[in-house]
Amino acid sequence: MLLQRFDAERLVPSNGASSQIVFPGEASPGRDVHMAWGLIAPGETSHRHRHDDHELFVVVSGEGRIVVDGVTHALRADDSVHVPPLRGHHIVNTSATEMLRVLKFWWSEAATDVAMTAGTSETDAGDTASTRGYVLVTATPPTPNGDLHVGHLSGPYLAADIHTRYLRLRGVETHYLTGIDDNQSYVALKAERIGSTSVETADRFGRAMAATWEAAGIHPDHIGQPRQSKHHDALVQDMFERLFEQGHIVVRDTPAPFCTCCDTFVFEAYVSGGCPHCDAGSGGNACEVCGRPNDCADLRDVRCNRCGNAAEIRRYPRLYFPLAPHADFLKRYWSNVDMGPHLTSLCEKMLADGLPEIAISHRSDWGVPVPVPGYEDHRIYVWFEMAGGYLAATQELMQNHGRDWASVWKNPDVSIVQFFGFDNGYFHAVLFPALFHAYDAGILPPRTFVTNEFYRLDGLKFSTSRNHAIWGQELLASVPRDVARFYLAYSGPECSQTNFTYAELVAFVRAELQGHWHSWLQRVAEAVARDHAGRAPKPGLWNVRQVELQARLGRLANEVAVAYEAPTFSPRAVTRALCELVRIASQALDADAHWHGLPQREADLRTGIVLQLTAAKALAVLVAPIMPDFAEALLADLGCADILQQQAWRDATTLFPEGRAIGDLGRERFAAIPDALPPRAA
């Protein structure tokens, strides 16, 4: 026996808590099971982390909560909780006075036996998803200085729609929130260039964006529009006033670009130059390439975008929000949020270099007025405004459900998942969390950030200002929306920039969807009609290949679930897994064809057809978040029209029921698309 007493002097830091190894200890190296005391101080939180060990926590004293992949459980003395491998988890001590003491055990097992992450185990993940709390999905509001192009659609808007549809298939209460960023300086500059007013420009392109979302089958539950909101300006100004009164906002007399030709200070949309961090060409206040903020005056060769002339540097007083005082909070926050490597790198570099002060007021006549005396001719920086705008839009969304914004943003049982392009990464991961924390420490920032990189068009960045774009409505007029959604998911820029060409879209659709998918479903339809009078047969004998096919369908369904989950979100992985599903099912159908006409193989053939119908059902359910119209029509032809109204995910790969009438699986589901888009009107 090895006696290990608790000893406070032997505590060492471990994942945001304090630990004392108990077992195996020095006297028994090489054991498979380990044990340690864990202590979390009052009000503190352990770091969110994941590992490939099983972990068992036993609460000895105190109270708190544990969050495992977004699912929250209360903890009190004598409770125990098992955390499977690769599940993100952290523990919160909810007591203001008492230490939370736990005994933790951990052990590993063979990699082939390790359960995968959230959504990957058909038994466990199904339970996790269905018991998950409320999820708010957001997509960063676009700037209404033009309609949405294909690059926009391929980014946060389609991604957020896909994730929302997936969660609802899992039975999770979910709302999708976005908006229109009316008060951007880019709107005012666009209005000048087209000879319109800022209001007319914002309204015109805001309506166009909403129409493009609708055409693409992207259905936010609420689209926040600042100038039409009852809450937006008041909440944004309240945040600004409170932060100013508490000293979080300070006055600075700083250098700023001034255009002598236009006789005005220039910022954001009105200015460009070389980024002081990466040397790339940059707009004012933030660089799209490296993602880091600038103060406009620190741009190299700074120029006015109105007239093209070089700007000179003058000083004038503005209001700033220093980020450095929030460094410790941000560091703790980043340790408990899921985000990709590129965004993580940006946050860590900014922290290492010293967090800057951010100008949050500019002289302008477009936007929300600064509510501080002496700054009546200033407007609130639109990216400060957007932080409060998320709260205001949530208020509008929730008022129809008898709740307010605090019921979402201050609720530990709510998961907020934000989708945005990497070029907006600093705002969402650095500025907004710091603003929220300074405004109200009870606000719980998002748990997951899902980013995308730039989608390029014919090798160059999509550009509204240069009209280098394929507009969303333009593409959707020639390509059915489900097909467009699938290809954008297949080719979208998740971790690195990707390139869109219409010719490649056409080639992919004709080879994969009109070719492999349609051909396979047509052959399944023919076999059911020819050999089973149009009804699903009862399975007969099973051979080794068929057992493996069913297992493979289950594994693919698990892969797809992983790729739909927010921390590992990857529509590219989903679409490739679904193409693989069609491929292996088609190969199995080809193999079974050799047994036609052999009476002794009739039972094997029946099982084979049941598996083909199972694969078709699985395809419909798994692709539903990306291709909702296709999924609904295919399930109707399979006699399973009601499945999407239930928690369909559990039934995705269950064996197809005997006797169900099968409709016209072989119908043409992918309409012909033109070789080229129609020429634009002059």
C-alpha positions, 0 to 999 in steps of 0.5 A, a space after each residue: 500500500 502507498 499512502 499519499 496524504 494531502 500536502 499543500 506544499 506539494 501543489 503545482 500549477 496544472 491547467 489553471 488549477 493546482 494539483 498534487 500527484 497522488 498515484 502512481 507517485 514516485 514509488 510506482 512508476 509506469 502505472 496506467 492509472 494516475 490520480 491527483 488532488 485538484 484545487 480551484 480557488 473561489 471564483 476561479 476557472 481552470 483552463 479549457 483543454 482537451 487530451 487523449 486520456 480519460 479523466 474522472 473527477 470526484 468532488 470532495 468539497 465545494 461547489 461549481 460546474 464543469 463544462 464539457 464541449 459546451 454542455 454544463 453540469 453543476 457539481 457538488 460534494 460527492 459528485 463524480 463525472 467522467 470526461 472521455 478523451 478529446 473533449 474540451 473541458 474546464 471547471 468553474 468554482 462558483 463559490 465566492 468563499 470556499 475552495 473547490 477540491 476534487 480528486 481526479 483520475 486519468 488513464 489512456 487506452 489504445 488509440 483505436 478505442 479512444 472515443 472521438 470528439 463531440 458529435 462523433 460517437 453515434 451513441 454518446 454524441 447523440 446524447 450530448 447534442 440533444 442535451 446541449 443548452 441553447 446556442 446563439 450562432 452569429 455571422 459578422 454583419 456585412 458592410 452595405 457598400 455593395 451586394 454580396 458576392 460569392 466570396 462573401 457567401 462562401 464565408 461566414 454567412 453560408 457557414 453559420 447557416 450550415 452550422 445552425 441547420 446541423 444543430 437543429 437536426 441534433 435537436 439543439 435550440 439554436 438561433 442564427 443572428 446577423 445584421 447589416 453594418 449600416 454605419 461603416 465609413 465605407 458606406 459613406 465613401 460609396 455614397 459619395 462615389 455613386 452620387 447618393 446619400 449614405 442613408 440611401 446607399 445603406 438601405 439600397 445595398 442592405 435590401 440587396 444583401 437580404 435578397 441574396 441571403 434568401 436566394 441562397 437559402 440562408 435564413 437568419 432568425 434576425 438581421 439587426 439593422 442599426 437605424 431601424 433598431 429601438 435598442 441599438 444607439 441607446 445600448 451602444 452609447 450606454 456602453 460608451 458612456 459607462 466605459 468613459 466614466 469608469 476610466 476605460 476610455 481615455 482622451 489622447 491627442 495623437 497624430 492622424 492623417 489629414 488631407 489638405 485637398 479634401 480639408 479633413 482628417 481621414 480614417 478607415 475607408 478614407 485612407 490607405 498605405 503600407 501596414 506598419 506590421 506586415 508591409 502589405 497594402 492596408 486600409 485605415 485602422 486594420 490590415 486585411 492581410 495580417 489582421 492587426 490594427 493600425 492607427 492610420 498615422 502609422 501607415 507607410 506612404 499614407 494617402 487619401 482614398 477620396 482624392 488619391 493625394 498624399 496625406 500629411 500628419 496632424 494632431 487632434 484629440 480623440 477618445 481611445 480604448 487601451 487594451 493593455 489593462 485587459 491583457 490578463 483577462 484576454 489571456 485567460 479567455 483565450 485559454 478557454 475558447 475554441 479558435 483556429 491556429 491563424 486566429 490564435 497566432 494573431 492573438 498571441 502575437 498581439 499580446 507578445 508585442 504589447 496590446 495597443 490603444 484603439 481609437 474609438 472616435 473619429 471626426 465624421 457626420 456618419 454613425 452613432 454620435 459620441 455621447 461625451 461633451 466636447 466630442 459632438 462632432 465625433 462619431 463612435 468607431 463602427 467596430 466599437 459600435 458593433 460590440 454593443 450592436 451584437 447585444 442590441 440585435 440579441 435583444 431584438 431577437 429574444 424579445 419575441 421569446 420573452 427574454 433579453 440580451 442578458 439571458 443569452 450573453 450572461 448565461 453559462 448554459 448558453 454557447 455563442 458561436 461566432 463566424 467571421 472572416 480572418 480579416 475581422 479576427 482582431 475585432 472579435 477575439 481581442 477588442 470585443 471581449 475586452 469591451 464586454 468585460 470592461 462594460 459588464 464583467 458578467 458578460 460571457 464572450 463566445 465559446 467558439 470562433 469559426 474563421 475563414 480566409 479569403 476566397 479568390 476569384 481567378 487568382 485575385 481577391 474578390 473586390 466590391 470596389 474594383 467590381 472584381 466579383 461574381 455577385 451572389 445573385 448573378 451565380 444563383 440565377 444560373 446555378 441552383 442554390 443547393 448546387 451553389 451551396 455544395 460547391 462553395 462548401 466544397 471549395 471554400 477557404 477554411 484554413 488557407 486562401 482558395 480560388 474560385 473559377 466558374 469553369 471549375 464549378 461546372 466541371 465539378 458539378 457535371 462530374 460529381 453531382 450529375 455524374 456519380 451522385 445521379 448515376 448511383 441513385 438512378 441505378 439503385 432505383 432501377 434495382 429496387 423497381 426491377 427486383 423488389 417491386 418498388 419496395 424496400 426488401 427485408 435483408 437476408 444473409 450478410 457477408 463480410 463486405 456488407 458488414 464492413 459497408 454498414 460500419 463504413 457508413 457509420 464511420 463516415 457519419 461520425 466524420 461528418 458530425 465532427 466536421 459540422 461541430 463548431 470547434 472542428 467546423 469544416 464544410 470541406 471535410 463534410 462534402 468530401 466525406 459525402 462524395 466518399 459515401 456515394 463512391 463506396 455505395 456505388 462500388 458495392 452496387 457494382 460488386 453485387 451486380 455480379 450475383 444477379 441471376 444466381 438464386 443462391 445469392 438472392 439473400 445477399 442481394 436483398 441485404 445489398 439493396 437494403 444497404 444501398 437504401 440505407 446509404 441514400 437515407 444517410 446521404 440525405 440526412 448528412 447533406 441536409 445542412 448544406 443541401 436542404 432542398 435536395 435532402 428533403 426531395 430525396 427523403 420524400 422519394 425514400 418514403 421518409 419525408 417526416 424524418 427531418 421534422 424529428 431528431 434525424 441524426 440518430 436515424 441517419 445510418 440505421 438500417 432502412 425499414 422493410 416494406 417502405 415504398 420507394 419513389 423515383 430515386 432516379 429523377 434528375 436532381 441536378 439541373 443542367 447549368 450553363 458553360 459560362 455565366 451570361 455577360 453583364 449588362 454594360 
